[in-house]
Amino acid sequence: MKVLLGITGSVASTVAPKLVQALQAAGHEVQVVATKSSLYFFEEGDLGSVKLWKDSHEWPLDTYTRGQPIPHIDLGKWADVLLIAPLSANTLGKLANGLCDNLLTCVFRAWDLRKPAIFAPAMNTYMWRSPITRIQLDRFNAMTSIGFALKVIDPVVKTLACGDTGIGAMADIDTIVKAVG
C-alpha cells in the first residue's frame, strides 16, 4: 500500500523515523509530508531514503507556470492512504475547519475521502480535553457518518514531554501501523 505520512509540529514527531521504518517493514511504500514546525523535532536524514515533501515543494518557482506539478494534488493521487501521525492540535484545527495554508493541509483538503485518512493526535492533556478539540473531532465524526473513510486513533496516557502525566501522547507505533493495514 502507498502511505502518505503527514508529520506535524508535535513533540511526538521525534518518533517519525521509527514510524517510517515500521510502515516500511510492514510492506508499505512511504512518502512523507512534513510541516515546517515538525522539522524542529527530527533530522531529515533520519527518515532514510523516503521522499520528504516540505512546503517549499508546493510552489518551488518564483511564479506559477501552467503545467507545473501541483504536489498537493499529485500526492493525493499517488497515495492509497493518508496517515497523519502525529496530528498536532494546530493541524487538527486547520483540518477540521477546512483551512489549507501548507502542503499537508492542502493535501487533506483535496483528499478523496473515499480513501482512508487516519489521524493519530498527540498533544498536551489540557489541549486534548479542551472543548474545542471535541468540537473539531465531532466534525470528523460527522464526515464519517456520511460515508467518508476517516479514522482517529485516540491518544494514550503517559508522562508527556512537559512532565505532565495524562492522556495526549500519540498511540504506539504498532497500533498506528495496524490501523493502516
Stockholm file with secondary structure:
# STOCKHOLM 1.0

chainA/1-181         MKVLLGITGSVASTVAPKLVQALQAAGHEVQVVATKSSLYFFEEGDLGSVKLWKDSHEWPLDTYTRGQPIPHIDLGKWADVLLIAPLSANTLGKLANGLCDNLLTCVFRAWDLRKPAIFAPAMNTYMWRSPITRIQLDRFNAMTSIGFALKVIDPVVKTLACGDTGIGAMADIDTIVKAVG
#=GR chainA/1-181 SS CEEEEEECSSGGGGGHHHHHHHHHHTTCEEEEEECGGGGGSSCGGGGTTSEEECGGGTSCSSSCCTTCCCHHHHHHHHCSEEEEEEECHHHHHHHHTTCCCSHHHHHHHTCCTTSCEEEEECCCHHHHTSHHHHHHHHHHHHHHHTTCCEEECCCEEEECTTSCEEEEECCCHHHHHHHHC
#=GC SS_cons         CEEEEEECSSGGGGGHHHHHHHHHHTTCEEEEEECGGGGGSSCGGGGTTSEEECGGGTSCSSSCCTTCCCHHHHHHHHCSEEEEEEECHHHHHHHHTTCCCSHHHHHHHTCCTTSCEEEEECCCHHHHTSHHHHHHHHHHHHHHHTTCCEEECCCEEEECTTSCEEEEECCCHHHHHHHHC
//
